[in-house]
């Protein structure tokens, strides 16, 4: 198939094979030691997102017997795109080119589908590399509307997921994100505003403002990623596609009175418990 070591450009190889260039992924190759550090930090953060750099060092020592310093932890958390959940001071002025929006959902009753959607990005480990996953969830039904994988943290894959969700399911009243640059970019927020959607953003350092997608990441990792141990991007994409289909249509949710997200989203059942 595609040979990255060939003198022939990958784009031309894809054209000859009749496949899209975007379907051919490069998975970053890093040392075994660094990959293990990323995987362990990801597991520890998934279990307790309040762990900062110091506690992460202690947890790595106590749980996995790994000794490391703050520089390595700082690098790992930067790659994973995570930070400890705790009150933070305002240390710098916002980027004037990236407008920040207020958080609009505190104490708001969520009682219908398409009232609030939200999105986020998480790290997905592979054998010998990693990718990033973004997903869009409907708060009331917990239905996963769209998702994408990417080997980089640019905004393109987030925009693709957003556009797919809007094309398939229409417009939500409110769309909530964190303050990551992928979501504060003019291209991303411009799509929302052009559709008349109200934009809401988590407070800085307040991961619990977007609690439903945070809980979903925990479910994805514990119920699928950690168990299967995906080796390649295509394998990961195929496995996650099966998981999302099961999550939406065949996985009972206690918060939905035992019903499936699809049943609630498409109006087959009505739940009395609000989000």
Residue pairs with C-beta under 8 A, 6 or more apart in sequence:
1 17
2 10
2 13
2 14
2 17
2 19
2 24
3 13
4 10
4 26
6 13
10 21
10 24
11 21
14 20
14 21
14 23
14 24
25 131
25 151
25 233
25 234
26 151
27 126
27 128
27 129
27 130
27 131
27 151
27 232
27 233
28 129
28 130
28 151
29 128
29 129
30 38
30 128
30 129
34 76
35 125
35 128
35 129
35 130
36 66
37 60
37 66
37 68
37 72
37 76
38 76
38 79
38 80
38 123
38 125
38 130
39 125
40 60
40 63
40 64
40 66
41 56
41 60
41 73
41 76
41 77
41 80
42 80
42 123
42 125
42 221
43 221
43 226
44 51
44 56
44 59
44 60
44 63
45 51
45 56
45 77
45 80
45 82
46 217
46 218
46 221
46 222
48 59
49 82
49 84
49 85
49 207
49 214
50 84
50 85
50 86
51 59
51 84
52 83
52 84
52 86
53 70
53 73
53 74
53 77
53 84
54 70
55 84
56 73
56 77
57 68
57 69
57 70
57 73
60 66
60 67
60 68
60 73
61 67
77 83
79 123
79 130
80 123
81 121
81 122
81 123
81 132
81 153
81 180
82 123
83 205
85 205
85 206
85 207
85 208
86 205
87 205
88 204
88 205
90 204
94 100
95 181
95 184
97 186
98 181
98 184
98 185
98 186
99 184
99 186
99 189
100 179
100 184
100 201
101 189
101 199
101 200
101 201
102 200
102 201
103 176
103 200
103 201
103 202
103 203
103 206
103 209
104 174
104 176
104 198
104 200
105 116
105 174
105 176
105 200
105 209
106 209
108 116
109 274
110 116
110 139
110 140
110 274
110 275
111 140
111 274
111 275
112 140
113 138
113 140
113 141
113 143
113 264
113 265
113 267
114 138
114 140
114 169
114 170
114 171
114 172
114 173
115 139
115 140
115 172
115 173
115 174
116 138
116 139
116 140
116 172
116 173
116 174
116 175
116 176
116 200
116 275
117 136
117 137
117 138
117 139
117 145
117 165
117 172
117 174
117 175
117 176
118 136
118 137
118 139
118 175
118 176
118 177
118 210
118 212
118 213
119 134
119 135
119 136
119 137
119 158
119 161
119 162
119 175
119 176
119 177
119 183
119 213
120 134
120 135
120 177
120 178
120 210
120 213
120 214
120 217
121 132
121 133
121 134
121 153
121 158
121 180
121 182
122 132
122 133
122 134
122 217
122 220
122 221
123 130
123 132
123 133
124 130
124 131
124 132
124 133
124 149
124 221
124 225
124 230
124 236
124 240
125 225
125 230
126 230
126 231
126 232
126 233
126 236
127 229
127 230
127 231
128 231
131 149
131 150
131 151
131 233
131 236
132 149
132 150
132 151
132 152
132 153
132 157
133 147
133 148
133 149
133 220
133 240
134 147
134 148
134 150
134 157
134 158
134 161
134 182
135 144
135 146
135 147
135 161
135 213
135 216
135 244
136 144
136 145
136 146
136 147
136 161
136 162
136 165
137 143
137 144
137 145
137 212
137 213
137 216
138 145
138 169
138 172
138 261
138 265
139 212
139 275
140 264
140 265
140 274
140 275
141 256
141 261
141 262
141 264
141 265
142 212
142 216
142 253
142 255
142 256
142 261
142 264
143 248
143 261
143 262
143 264
143 265
144 216
144 244
144 247
144 248
144 261
145 164
145 165
145 168
145 169
146 161
146 162
146 164
146 165
146 168
147 161
147 240
147 244
148 157
148 158
148 160
148 161
149 157
149 233
149 236
149 237
149 240
150 156
150 157
151 233
153 182
154 182
155 181
155 182
155 183
155 185
155 187
155 188
158 182
158 183
158 188
159 187
159 188
159 191
162 188
162 191
162 192
163 191
166 191
166 195
171 195
171 196
171 197
172 197
173 197
173 198
174 197
174 198
174 199
174 200
175 192
175 197
175 198
175 199
175 200
176 200
176 201
176 202
176 209
176 210
177 183
177 184
177 199
177 200
177 201
177 202
177 210
178 201
178 202
178 207
178 209
178 210
179 201
179 202
179 204
182 188
183 189
183 201
184 201
189 199
192 199
193 199
202 209
202 210
203 209
207 214
208 214
212 275
219 247
220 240
220 243
223 243
224 239
224 240
224 243
228 239
230 236
230 239
247 261
248 260
248 261
248 262
249 260
249 261
249 262
250 260
251 260
251 261
252 258
252 259
252 260
253 259
253 260
253 261
255 273
255 275
256 263
256 264
256 271
256 273
257 271
257 272
257 273
259 269
259 271
262 268
263 269
264 270
264 271
